Amino acid sequence: MYRQLKLAYTFFIVLFMLMSMGCANQGGTNSTKSPLQISGTEMAYFWVTKDTLISWQQILPLPTAEPAQDKATYKVSFVISNSGTMQQVSMVNTSDGTKIPVDELTGISEYRFYPTAQNISRQAVMINTIVTL
């Protein structure tokens, strides 16, 4: 009987130690977390632009951004990394499904973002929104 209690006690101590080490390793991994999926309206809770607002008309290639009679609507997706840079930008015309090639988008690297007080951990976010130009 004593041997079974000793074995059970040892098992629970080892289990407790393993669980404690697992919990201790949970924190401090913000840089490796995947971006949090948010909408364009939620962006202000996490990041604000450094010097200027995002101008999608300036980012679009000139032939695409030329003034037309009808405005075009684009599904826009991008990541603000934990370092405050814009990455993985995607723009798709919602009317015809045309994806704007990333190498044709201009000025993306110029945008910088500051984390808000609510985002002191600098959580990376992926913004999915619709813009009309």
C-alpha positions as CSV (number, residue, x, y, z in Angstrom):
1,M,0.0,0.0,0.0
2,Y,2.8,2.4,1.0
3,R,4.6,1.7,-2.4
4,Q,1.4,2.6,-4.4
5,L,1.0,5.9,-2.5
6,K,4.7,6.7,-3.0
7,L,4.3,6.0,-6.8
8,A,1.2,8.1,-7.1
9,Y,2.8,10.9,-5.1
10,T,5.8,10.9,-7.4
11,F,3.6,10.8,-10.5
12,F,1.6,13.9,-9.3
13,I,4.8,15.8,-8.5
14,V,6.3,15.1,-11.9
15,L,3.0,16.0,-13.6
16,F,2.8,19.2,-11.6
17,M,6.4,20.1,-12.5
18,L,5.7,19.5,-16.2
19,M,2.6,21.6,-16.2
20,S,4.4,24.4,-14.4
21,M,7.2,24.4,-17.0
22,G,4.6,24.5,-19.8
23,C,2.8,27.5,-18.3
24,A,6.1,29.3,-17.8
25,N,6.9,28.9,-21.4
26,Q,3.6,30.4,-22.6
27,G,4.5,34.1,-22.0
28,G,6.9,36.3,-24.0
29,T,6.1,34.9,-27.5
30,N,4.5,38.0,-29.0
31,S,7.0,38.1,-31.8
32,T,6.1,34.6,-33.0
33,K,2.3,34.9,-32.6
34,S,0.3,34.9,-35.8
35,P,-1.4,38.3,-36.7
36,L,-4.7,38.9,-35.1
37,Q,-7.5,39.2,-37.7
38,I,-9.3,42.6,-37.4
39,S,-11.4,44.9,-39.5
40,G,-10.3,48.4,-40.7
41,T,-12.4,50.0,-38.0
42,E,-10.7,48.1,-35.2
43,M,-7.2,49.1,-36.4
44,A,-7.2,52.2,-34.2
45,Y,-7.3,50.1,-31.1
46,F,-3.9,48.5,-32.0
47,W,-1.9,50.8,-34.3
48,V,-1.9,54.4,-35.6
49,T,-0.1,55.7,-38.6
50,K,3.1,57.6,-37.9
51,D,3.0,60.7,-40.1
52,T,0.1,60.4,-42.5
53,L,-3.1,58.5,-43.3
54,I,-2.9,55.6,-45.7
55,S,-3.6,56.9,-49.2
56,W,-4.7,53.9,-51.3
57,Q,-5.0,56.2,-54.4
58,Q,-1.2,56.8,-54.1
59,I,-0.4,53.1,-53.5
60,L,-2.4,51.9,-56.6
61,P,-0.5,52.0,-59.9
62,L,-1.2,55.1,-62.0
63,P,-3.1,53.4,-64.9
64,T,-5.4,51.7,-62.4
65,A,-5.8,54.9,-60.2
66,E,-6.7,57.2,-63.1
67,P,-10.0,59.0,-62.5
68,A,-12.9,57.3,-64.1
69,Q,-16.6,57.8,-64.3
70,D,-17.4,55.0,-61.9
71,K,-15.5,54.4,-58.7
72,A,-13.8,51.0,-58.2
73,T,-14.1,49.0,-55.0
74,Y,-11.2,47.0,-53.7
75,K,-10.9,44.3,-51.1
76,V,-7.7,45.2,-49.2
77,S,-5.8,43.0,-46.8
78,F,-2.5,43.8,-45.1
79,V,-0.5,43.0,-42.0
80,I,1.0,45.5,-39.6
81,S,4.0,43.7,-38.1
82,N,5.1,43.9,-34.5
83,S,7.8,46.3,-35.8
84,G,5.1,48.7,-37.1
85,T,5.6,48.1,-40.8
86,M,3.0,47.3,-43.5
87,Q,3.5,43.8,-45.0
88,Q,1.6,41.2,-47.1
89,V,-0.5,43.8,-48.9
90,S,-3.2,42.5,-51.2
91,M,-5.7,44.5,-53.3
92,V,-8.4,42.8,-55.4
93,N,-11.0,44.7,-57.5
94,T,-14.3,43.4,-56.3
95,S,-16.2,44.0,-59.6
96,D,-13.9,41.9,-61.8
97,G,-11.7,40.0,-59.4
98,T,-8.5,41.5,-60.7
99,K,-5.7,41.2,-58.2
100,I,-3.2,44.1,-58.3
101,P,0.3,42.7,-58.3
102,V,2.3,43.6,-55.2
103,D,5.3,44.8,-57.2
104,E,3.0,47.4,-58.8
105,L,1.8,48.9,-55.5
106,T,3.9,51.9,-54.6
107,G,5.0,53.5,-51.3
108,I,4.0,50.6,-49.1
109,S,7.4,50.6,-47.3
110,E,7.0,54.3,-46.4
111,Y,4.1,53.7,-44.0
112,R,5.0,53.3,-40.3
113,F,2.7,52.6,-37.4
114,Y,2.9,53.3,-33.7
115,P,1.3,50.8,-31.2
116,T,-1.5,52.3,-29.1
117,A,-1.5,52.1,-25.3
118,Q,-3.8,49.1,-25.5
119,N,-1.2,47.4,-27.7
120,I,1.8,47.7,-25.5
121,S,2.8,44.1,-26.5
122,R,3.0,45.2,-30.2
123,Q,0.6,42.6,-31.4
124,A,0.8,42.1,-35.2
125,V,-2.6,42.5,-36.9
126,M,-4.1,41.6,-40.2
127,I,-6.6,44.1,-41.5
128,N,-9.3,43.1,-44.0
129,T,-11.3,46.0,-45.3
130,I,-13.0,47.4,-48.4
131,V,-11.9,50.7,-50.0
132,T,-13.6,52.7,-52.8
133,L,-11.4,54.8,-55.1
